[in-house]
């Protein structure tokens, strides 16, 4: 590898690292805004916040890498052209192939990293993310209860609390229990206490009434109680097993061999095929997208007046590339036997790149 190629790759790597760090920081900040109040004031362990961030990253990294390398190429080659470095290189007899080769090499490196994520890490991270959300929903569901609003816990409970403190003491509690479809129950109590453990989440109500309507005798009955213990969690092991695994949670073998006896699997065969193809299409996009961007930038004649227009055109090209990929992904999921459409953005980027080079007599 020539010294100039090493120099360009170093510039690309620096820009990419800064962009990835910035995107991850913004992503983590957006998550922290949602969860920091739960961690500090509601007793939700702060480790859950960190785990949610870590389990989310493997999913977004392969998606943002094509954008990251495209922006890195824009920043690097625009700076080199403005500093007359590209002009000096071209005057010294350096060919276009030598200018584009560092981008291809760096793109291949990022593609390998992306393949590692899409083929191995992302699916397991998505699965762990879902398990963690399930744990929060069941074990720490009462930590998510907000004052003055109707909170839905699972499918069966709607809870209203006028006031609560950090110790789990509640005032003026309203609970609607629809677990028994034939006899829904409404509980109203002056006070309550949260009881959490590894196996259940319960609320101890004090000084209240139980209202229920019986379909058999068509009567509304009211029972008065001093204390009433209600279990609002469902932590049975079979409960989570019944949850259907989405395509993003499955490894390649599970995508290729769905359970045809399962109705959900049978109805989502096209989604499995599209997800399988997309895991190969995403890393390839890194190489093809970067090839188109660098072909466009290097083919532009140097002009300080047109510099802004060139940068805007490159940004517009990046947006069009990513939007077209999203469009193709949706088409692949919704239309039978069109999963290979996921490769269309890469093919189009290659064709446009070679067209630009041929038009400018680089090939």
N, C-alpha and C positions, 0 to 999 in steps of 0.2 A: 504494500500500500504506500502510495506516494505521500510526501509531507503535506501537500495541499489537501489531499483527500482526508488525512487525519485531522487537519485543521478544520475543515468543513464539518466533519462528523462531530468533532468536539463542540463546535458552535451549535449544531443541531441538538446534541445531547443536553447541553446546558439549557437551551430554550425549552426543550421538552420537559426537563425536570422541573423547571420553574412553573411551567403551565400546569403540569400534573399536580404539583404541590398547591398551586392556587385553586384549582378546581376541587381537589379533595378538601381543602380548608373551607371553601364556601359550602361544600356539601355537608361537612361536619358541623359547621356553624348553623346551617338550616335545621339539622337534626337536633342540635343542642338547644335551640330556641324552643322546640317542642317538648323536650324531655327534661330540661334542667329544673323546671319547677316541680316536676314529679320526683326528681332525685333529691331535691333539697327539702321540700315542704311536705311531700306525701309519703316519704319513707321508701320509695322505690330504689333499690340498690344502684349506686352509680356504675357498678360493673356492667349492668344491663345496657346502659347508655354506650359504653365503650364496645360491648359486644355487637350491638345493633349497627354501629358504624363499621366495625371490622367485617361483619357478615354482608354488609351492603356493598363494600368496595369492590370485591371480585366481580360483581355484576356490572358495575358502571365502567370499570377500567377498559375492557375490550370495546365498549361503545365509544368512549371518548378518545381512544388512541388514534383513530384516523383523523379526528379533528385536531388533536394535539400536534401530530407530525405535520399536518398541512399548515397550521399556524406557525410552527417552528421554521418550516421552509420559507414562509412569507417573511418572517422577522429576519432570518439569517441572510437570505439572498438579497432582500431589500437593503439591509444595512451594508452588505458587501458592495452592492452597486452604488449606493450613495457615497460610500467611502472610496469609490473608484477601484476597489479591489478586483471586481469582476472584469473591469476594463483592462487593468494591468495583466490579469491572467489571460484574457483573450488575446491581447497584444503580444504576450510571450509565447503564443502558439498552442495554448492549452485548448484542446478540443471540447466540444459539447459533451461528448461521452465521458470525458474526465470530470466535467463539472456535475454531471447527473449521477455518476457512479456512487459518490458518497451517500446520496439520498437513497438509492436503491439498497445499498449495504445496510444503512441505518434502518430502513423500512423492513428489511428482512429480519433484523434483530428484534424489532418491536413486534413483528408478526409472530415470531417464535414465542415471545412472551405472551402475546395474545392467545396463541394456540394453547399454551399451558393453562391459561385461565378458562377459556371456553370449553376445553375438553376434559378438564379435571377439577378445577377449583370452584368454578362458578356454581355448578349444580349442587355440590355439597354445601356451599355457603348459603344458597337459597333455601335448602332444606333446613339447615341449622337456624336460619333467620325465622322461618315459619315455626319451628319448634319453640324458639325463644318468645315469639309473639304469643304462642299458645300458652306458655308458662305465665307470661305477664297477665294474659286474659283470665286465667283460672286462679293462679296462686296469689297474684297481686291485683286482682280485679277491684277489690275494695279500696286500694290505694288510688285508683283512678276516679273515684266518686267525687263529683264536684258539688259544691253547695249551690242551692237555688236553681238547679236544672234537673230535668228528668234524664237519668243515666240508664242506658240499656246494658245489662250484664248477660252475655250469652243470648240465647233465643227465648228464655222463659221469664226473665226478671226485668222489671222497670222500677227504678229506685229514685225517690226524691228525698233529699236531706236539706233541711233549712240551715243547719249549722253543724260543723264538726271541728275537732281539734286534732293536734298532732298525735295524741295518745289513743286515737280511735274512738273517742266518745262522740256520740251523735245526739242531736236534738231534733224533735219533730220529724219522725221518719215515716215515709210512705213507701210501701212495697207492693207491687202487683205481681203475683205469681201465676203464670199461665202454663206451668208444667203439666197440670191435669186439664186437658182440653174440655172435659165434660164439667169440671167444677173449678173455674178460675177463682183465685182468692186474692183479696186485698187486705193488707195489714197496715194499721195506723197505730203508731206508738209515740209516747212523749219522749222517751229516751232509748238509746241503743248503744251497743258496744261491738266493735269489730274483733273477731277471733280468727287469727290466721295460723296455719300450720303447714307442714309439707304435704299433708294429705287432703286438706279441706279448707274452705273459707266459709265462715258462718257469721251471722249477726244475731246477737242476743238482744231482744226487744224487751222493754219494760213499760208496764202501765199502758196497755193499748187494747185495741179491738181487732177482731178478725171478721171480715165480711166475705161471704161467699154465696153464690147463687146456684141452687141445685136444679138441674134440668129435669129431675124426676118429679119433684113436687111443685116446681115452678115458684119457689119461695126464696126470698133473700133472708139469710140468717146472719145473726151477729153474735159473736162470742167475745166475752171480756176476759182478759188475762193480765196477770201481774208480770210474768216472764214468759217469753216465747223464743225458742232457738230455731233459726231457719238456716239451712245449708244452701248457699247460692253458687256453689262450684260443682264442676263435673270433672274430676280428675281421674276417672277410670282409665286404665291403660288402653282399653279397647276404643275409647272415645277418639283418641288421636289417630289410631290406626284406621278409623273409618274415614278420616279426612283424605280427600283425593289429592294425589301428587300432581301438580301442574307440570307442563313440559319443561319449564326452566329448572325444576328440582330434580329432574331425572338425568342419569348418566346416559352415555351413548347406547349401551346395551338395553337399557329400559326403554329408550326411544325407539329402537329397532324392533323390540319384542314386547309390545304392549299386551296387557291381559284382555283378550277379546271376550272373555266371559263377564268382564266388568263393563257396565253400560256407559260409564263416563269415558273409559278408555276407548271404547268402540266409537263413540260420538266425536272423539277428538283425534282420530288417526291422521288427518291432514295437518293438525297443529303439531303432532309429533314429527312428521316428515319435515315440515317447515323449520322447526327448531333444530333438527339434526343438520340440515343444510346450512342454516344460519351460523352455526358454530364453526363452520369452515369458511363461510363467506366473510364474516367479520374480520378475521386476521388478514385475509387476502385484500380486503379493502384498504388496509394500511399501505400496501405496496402500490396498488393501482391509483389510489387517490393522490399519494405523494408524487407518483410519476406524472400525473396530469398537472399538478400544481407547479412542479419544478420546470416542466416543459413550457408552460405558459409564461412563467416569470423570466426564464433565461432567454426566451425568444423575443422578449420585449426590448426595443431599442431604448438606450439611455436618454432620458429627457426629464429634467427637473420639473418642467411645467406639467407633464403628464403623470408624474409620480403618484399623486393622489388618486387619479382615475384608475391607474394600474392596481393599486392596493385595494380600492373598492371593488374592482372587477374580480380580484382573487378572493376576497371575502364573500362576494356574491357566488362565486363558483363553489366555494366550500359549503355554503348553505344549500345550494342546489344539489350537490352531491349527497349530503346527509339526508335532505328531504326526500330525494329520490330513493335512497336506501330504505327509509321508513315506509314509503309508499309501497315498494316492492315487498317488504316484509309483511305488510297487511294483506296484500294480494295473495302472497304465498300461503297465508294461514286460512284465508276465506275461500279459496278456490282449489278444487280437487286437482291433484297432479300438476300443480304449478309451483311446487317448492323450489325448483331450480331458478325461478325468477329472482331469488336472492343473489344470484351471481351476475345479474344484469347490470347493476351499477358498476361493478368492477370491469366488465367487458366494455361498457360504454366509456369509462374513464380511459382505458387503454386505447380505444379507437380514437378518442378525441386527442389524446396525447400524441399519438403517432401522426394524426392529421396536422396538428400544430407544427410538429417537427418537419414534416414533409413540405408544408406550405412555406416554411422559412428556409428550406434547402439544407436542413441539418442531417437528413438521411436521404 
